[in-house]
Amino acid sequence: MAEPLRSNRDFRLLWLSGLFAALGGQMTAVALPLLILKETGSAVRAGAVGTVAVCAVLITMLPGGVLADRVERRRLMRLCDAGSLAAVTALAVAVWNGHAPMALVLLVAASGAVLNSVYAPAAFGLMRAVVPPDQMSTATARLQARTATARLVGPLVGGALFGVHPALPFTAQFLGLFLSTLCVALVRTRSEARSRAGSVFSRRELTAGLSFLWRLPYLRTVLLVFGLGMNFSFGALTFTALAVFSDSGRSGLGGGFVITCVSAGALVGALIAPRFAAERHVRALVVTTCWSCVGTAAVLAWLSSPVIAGLLCALCMCLSTVASIGFLATLLVVTPEERIGRVQSAAGFLSSIVQPFGPLAGGLLLTTLGGSAAFGVIGCVLGVSAAVVTLAPSVRAGAGASREKPQGTGAPEAEQETVAPQPPEGPDPEPAATVRTRPAAEPGRATAGPGSGAAGPGTP
């Protein structure tokens, strides 16, 4: 019988590592745009930092997964930690000296995004080695709860520190990363693929994760519909709610309440997921989440109450977080160990690629049609996604119906077969403008669903 997670030393270290890194990242998520506005007075330049970071993540995500399947993963995480510390140190010193050049800010934002793209799949691989399959869902839920807590606390603390001195949030992130690095260094478990991936920029290796996901109908459908479609639509829904209930920017109280409720819903979902045995009820949770989003859009098209909007969005986020945790636990268990980095990166890529366009679509609909009609159109798009997930035979069959034998991995055939998860996942996203956006071993960022780490009702 496996030891409980609370007695699992390496898991506790990974949990603490992610907590320190996430808190630091959330502090600078607020401080960085404020710093740029203070230095330049240009909102365009402040937005450019986020754009650079998002582009860097999308470009390097798939190569990062290949690298995680080539190098011993704990060692790779430590190298990324060292690079992050160097970048944050340079920025903190510049701010303390009274001037942070735009070129340095862009360089730090881009390097942090690139390092995150390498770190995240390595952390997933290491967590798989640390946590037994029957505890994967519980471990995923605890990591999600940790990151949701950081999202609630970090921006508030970062804003307060910036008010005292602009360099304090970046100094706090440096300390957080230092403690995170120390925790990873103390982890005893090693994780290395028995059959290493090929060249990082090989077309075959870059698409290996996508190919694996595509050949399993259950994973393919959930990621495409729940990951892409719902992430995009819920991003549009939350942005529209933010704009409508902030009275087009004249008052931030209503919109701020909605966003706070969304964060609270993610935290509640992560806390209750282990009680629901999320990995056993993924389909029911996914279907319920989708139709809840449809209902939320329909209600918001008729009622103009920020309280109701906040509570409904919190419910959607809560359900999505539970569903994403169950899906991620399934994904981690069914993926062959030697492919975990590439598959995780592929899932994250699919869940993340549409996220920047959801708010843009919501803004266009709101400008063109007005609030009620915008919510109605978004509800129709959500309804299509919900219908597909409800009726798709591949989703009803579940993960256990598929058997995949990856080619060219070099693993014994018995271990190449995809199996149903043992009883005992996101795209959370931390803002792209943070210097270091990764939570260590954080499953919530690379899974399907409007909740996992993306612009949707959840954390993938």
Stockholm file with secondary structure:
# STOCKHOLM 1.0

chainA/1-460         MAEPLRSNRDFRLLWLSGLFAALGGQMTAVALPLLILKETGSAVRAGAVGTVAVCAVLITMLPGGVLADRVERRRLMRLCDAGSLAAVTALAVAVWNGHAPMALVLLVAASGAVLNSVYAPAAFGLMRAVVPPDQMSTATARLQARTATARLVGPLVGGALFGVHPALPFTAQFLGLFLSTLCVALVRTRSEARSRAGSVFSRRELTAGLSFLWRLPYLRTVLLVFGLGMNFSFGALTFTALAVFSDSGRSGLGGGFVITCVSAGALVGALIAPRFAAERHVRALVVTTCWSCVGTAAVLAWLSSPVIAGLLCALCMCLSTVASIGFLATLLVVTPEERIGRVQSAAGFLSSIVQPFGPLAGGLLLTTLGGSAAFGVIGCVLGVSAAVVTLAPSVRAGAGASREKPQGTGAPEAEQETVAPQPPEGPDPEPAATVRTRPAAEPGRATAGPGSGAAGPGTP
#=GR chainA/1-460 SS CCCCGGGCHHHHHHHHHHHHHHHHHHHHHHHHHHHHHHHHCCHHHHHHHHHHHHHHHHHHHHHHHHHHTTSCHHHHHHHHHHHHHHHHHHHHHHHHTTCCCHHHHHHHHHHHHHHHHHHHHHHHHHHHHHSCGGGHHHHHHHHHHHHHHHHHHHHHHHHHHHHHCTTHHHHHHHHHHHHHHHHHHHCCCCCCCSSCCCCTTCHHHHTHHHHHHHHSHHHHHIIIIIIIIHHHHHHHHHHHHHHHHTTTTTCCHHHHHHHHHHHHHHHHHHHHGGGGTGGGSHHHHHHHHHHHHHHHHHHHHHCCCHHHHHHHHHHHHHHHHHHHHHHHHHHHHHSCGGGHHHHHHHHHHHHHTTTTHHHHHHHHHHHHHCHHHHHHHHHHHHHHHHHHHHHCHHHHHCGGGCCCCCSSCCCCHHHHSCCCCCCCCCCCCCCTTSSCCCCTTCGGGSSSSTTSSSSSSCCC
#=GC SS_cons         CCCCGGGCHHHHHHHHHHHHHHHHHHHHHHHHHHHHHHHHCCHHHHHHHHHHHHHHHHHHHHHHHHHHTTSCHHHHHHHHHHHHHHHHHHHHHHHHTTCCCHHHHHHHHHHHHHHHHHHHHHHHHHHHHHSCGGGHHHHHHHHHHHHHHHHHHHHHHHHHHHHHCTTHHHHHHHHHHHHHHHHHHHCCCCCCCSSCCCCTTCHHHHTHHHHHHHHSHHHHHIIIIIIIIHHHHHHHHHHHHHHHHTTTTTCCHHHHHHHHHHHHHHHHHHHHGGGGTGGGSHHHHHHHHHHHHHHHHHHHHHCCCHHHHHHHHHHHHHHHHHHHHHHHHHHHHHSCGGGHHHHHHHHHHHHHTTTTHHHHHHHHHHHHHCHHHHHHHHHHHHHHHHHHHHHCHHHHHCGGGCCCCCSSCCCCHHHHSCCCCCCCCCCCCCCTTSSCCCCTTCGGGSSSSTTSSSSSSCCC
//
